[in-house]
Amino acid sequence: MSRRERYETSAQMNLTSMVDILFMLLIIVMITAPIMHAQVDLSLPKSSAARITDENRVTISIKADGTTYIGKNVIQEEQISKKLWELKQTKNITSVALRADKTVKYETIMRIIGHIKEGGIEDLGLVALPEK
């Protein structure tokens, strides 16, 4: 028996390493996806309006207990206009997306809107869940 007959070449590809890499990427995505969507937990009202997309936007959230956030940071209501003014100067923020729990009083929302206007922001959007 010659050496050539014992070792025949195979025309099939070995996909084991590629499948391992794909499974690893899948695990990484599954772990990081919930972390990337970390926001303040609210019960938003529903609306049929279009989604807001703007790079120069900051989000202000109001929880049911009245706690106010800029992004993920808690802020006192009286400090909102000052903080927005700073963000406008340093990060070129031009718009605000206001998220409020559906149980927050209208009076509270109007006070926050007043602070937003005092901070020099004219472009304001209200965030709601889409209707089904």
N, C-alpha and C positions, 0 to 999 in steps of 0.2 A: 504494500500500500504506500503510495507516495504521499508526501507532505501536503500537496495541493488538495487531495481528496479529503483529508481529515479536517482542514480548516476552510470551510466555504464561507464566503462573505454574505452577509445578510443585507437585503435591500430595505429593511424596515428601520424607521427612526426610533430611537429610545426617548420616549416622552416623559419619563419618570421625573427628571430634574425640572422640566418645565411645569409639570403639574404641581410639584412641591412649591415652586415659586408662586404660582397662581393661588394656591391655598394660603400661603403666607400673606400675600397681598390682601386676600379676602379677610383674613383675621385682622390685619391692621386696619382696614376700612371699617370693619364692624366695631372695633374698639374705639376708634377716633370719631366716628360719625356722631354719637350722642354728645361728645365733649364739644364739638364744633357748634352745636345748636344750643348752647347753654345761655338761656335768657331768664328773665324774671318770670315766674310762674303766675299767669293771670288767666282769668276766664273772660275772654274777649267777646264783644257782641258780634253779630254777623252782618255782612253787607255784601251787595252785589258790585261794589266799586272795584276798579282795577288795582293791582298791586303797585306799590311805590318802589321804584328802584333809583337810587341816587348815591353816588360815591361820596359827596360832601354833606352827608346827613348824619345826625346823631339821634339816638332813640331815647325818649323820656318815658318811663313807665311809672304808673301809679297803681299800687296794690290795693286790695279791698280795705285794708286797715289804714290807708292813707300814706303809707311809706312811699317815698318818691325816689326814683333812680335815674341817673344819667348813664346810659350804657348799663353796666352791671354794678355801678358804684352808688351807694346810698348817699343822698344829698338832702339837706334841709330845704324846705320850700323857699325860704327867703334868700338862699344862695344860688338859685337857679339862674337868675338874670346875670349875675356876676360870672358864673362858670361858663354860660353860653357866650358871653362877651369875650372871655379868655379863649375859648375854643374857636370863635370866629376869627380872632387875631392870629392865633398860633397854627391852627389846622385848617383854616379856610372853610369852616363849617358854614353852609348857606341855608340849610333846611333842617327841620326837626320833624321826626315821626313820633306822635304822641300815642302811647298805648295806655289804656286805662281799663281796669276791671269793670265789668258791666254794672257792678253794684256801687261804684264810686259816684258820689253826688255831683250833680251838674255844677253846683257852686264851686266845688274843688277843682273841677276841670277848667272852669272859666278863670279861676285865680292862677292856675298853672299857665294857661294861655297868655294871661297878662304878663307873667314873669318872662315868658318866651319872647314876647314883643319888646319888653324892656331890655332884653339881652341883645336886641338888634337883629333878630331873626324874623324875616317877613314870610318866608315859605314854610308853611306848617301843614302837615298831613296827619289825619286821624287813622289809626290802624284798627282794622276789624277782621274777623274771620269771614271767608267767603260763604255765601248761602249755598245750600245744596239743592 
